[in-house]
Amino acid sequence: MTVKIRKVADRGDFDKERISLSVLDDSNIGDYVFLQTGYNAEKDSATASVKQAFWFPDKKVAPGDR
């Protein structure tokens, strides 16, 4: 994987919550997508249903980019 999640800032504050990424190798960020899934409280696990998706626009990124 050429991109990793660094942290989730302001977790739980949905107006401010954000995900910080770090690029490890030359890549195109357009190869990545974030998916928001459902949550099953009874099983304390994510579901397979996708509620929202954000596909990153095509852009070349390099190691150290955030």
C-alpha positions as CSV (number, residue, x, y, z in Angstrom):
1,M,0.0,0.0,0.0
2,T,1.4,3.4,-0.9
3,V,-0.9,5.5,1.2
4,K,-1.6,5.0,4.9
5,I,-4.0,6.6,7.4
6,R,-2.0,8.7,9.9
7,K,-4.8,9.5,12.2
8,V,-8.5,10.4,12.6
9,A,-8.6,13.9,14.1
10,D,-11.5,15.1,16.2
11,R,-13.1,11.7,16.1
12,G,-16.8,11.7,16.9
13,D,-17.2,15.5,16.3
14,F,-18.8,15.1,12.9
15,D,-18.5,18.8,12.0
16,K,-14.7,18.7,12.5
17,E,-13.8,15.0,12.1
18,R,-11.2,14.3,9.4
19,I,-8.7,11.7,8.2
20,S,-5.1,12.4,7.8
21,L,-3.2,10.4,5.1
22,S,0.5,10.0,4.5
23,V,2.0,8.9,1.1
24,L,4.7,6.2,1.3
25,D,5.5,5.7,-2.4
26,D,5.0,7.5,-5.7
27,S,1.3,6.9,-6.6
28,N,-1.8,8.4,-8.0
29,I,-4.3,9.3,-5.2
30,G,-7.1,8.7,-7.7
31,D,-6.6,5.0,-7.1
32,Y,-8.1,5.3,-3.6
33,V,-11.6,5.7,-2.3
34,F,-13.0,6.1,1.2
35,L,-16.2,4.2,2.0
36,Q,-18.6,4.8,4.8
37,T,-20.3,1.6,5.9
38,G,-23.2,0.8,8.2
39,Y,-22.8,-0.4,11.7
40,N,-24.4,-3.3,13.5
41,A,-24.6,-2.4,17.2
42,E,-25.7,-5.9,18.2
43,K,-22.6,-7.5,16.6
44,D,-20.4,-4.4,17.3
45,S,-19.1,-4.6,13.7
46,A,-19.3,-2.8,10.4
47,T,-21.8,-4.0,7.8
48,A,-21.2,-4.6,4.1
49,S,-23.6,-1.9,3.0
50,V,-21.9,1.3,1.7
51,K,-23.7,4.5,2.8
52,Q,-21.3,7.1,1.2
53,A,-18.2,7.1,-0.9
54,F,-15.5,9.6,-1.7
55,W,-13.2,8.8,-4.6
56,F,-10.1,10.9,-4.7
57,P,-9.5,12.9,-7.9
58,D,-6.6,11.8,-10.1
59,K,-3.4,13.4,-8.9
60,K,0.2,12.2,-8.7
61,V,1.5,12.2,-5.1
62,A,5.0,11.5,-3.7
63,P,6.5,10.1,-0.5
64,G,6.0,12.5,2.4
65,D,2.9,14.2,0.9
66,R,-0.1,14.4,3.2
